[in-house]
Amino acid sequence: MDFPIELPPEFLEKAGHLRILPEEIEEQFVRGGGAGGQKINKTSSCVWLRHAKTGIEVKCQKHRERPKNRISAYKLLIAKIEREYLGKKSAQETAMFKLRKQKKRRTRRAKEKILQDKSIRSQIKELRKSPKV
């Protein structure tokens, strides 16, 4: 599997597992837009990729240089296809779930249990102290 650019090994491995072939990817370079002055609006440094099998499209204009945008676009496309195929089992979804779970508020029962455990822990620590004379 030879992609037109050099991708990191983990993305090549993901592409292999998902059976993404370089021939299935349509690539175009389009003019960028937005903030960044006149130069960004004149050059075609924005990369547009489309996976023919799934119809997933990606547009990337993170960097000023076209080669960097190509790498970022391919990474983004592989991640999107992985998310489409694997759903909740994909790396991105599991990371998002973990973050959501961390930010979620604790239930009343959980809070009570934590306080109870703290109380027991403090009693154990009290017993360790040497007696005062």
C-alpha positions, 0 to 999 in steps of 0.5 A: 500500500503506497500512499502518495505521501509518507504517513506515520506507521500507526495510520498506515496500520489503520489504513491496512486494517480498514482496507483503504486503498490509495487508488480509492482516494480522490485528491484535489488542491483548492484555494484556501480562504479565511484569515491569513492575509492575501497569500492564503487566498491566492495559493492552492494549499488547501487539500480536499480528499474524497474516499470513493467507496464510502463517499467521505470527504475531508478538507484540510487547511491547517498549515501554510504548506501543501505537503503538511496539509496533505499529511493532515488530510490523509490522517483526518480521512483515515480517522473519519473512515475508522469512526464510520466503520468501528463506531464506538470501538474506534480510538477517537470515540473511546477517547471522547467517551473517556473525557465525557465520563471524567467530566460527568458529575458524580451521583449522590450514591457515589458521593456518599460512598466516597465520604464513607471511605474517607471517614473509614480512612481517617479512623484508621489514621487516628489509630496510628497516632501515638498516645499523648501523655 
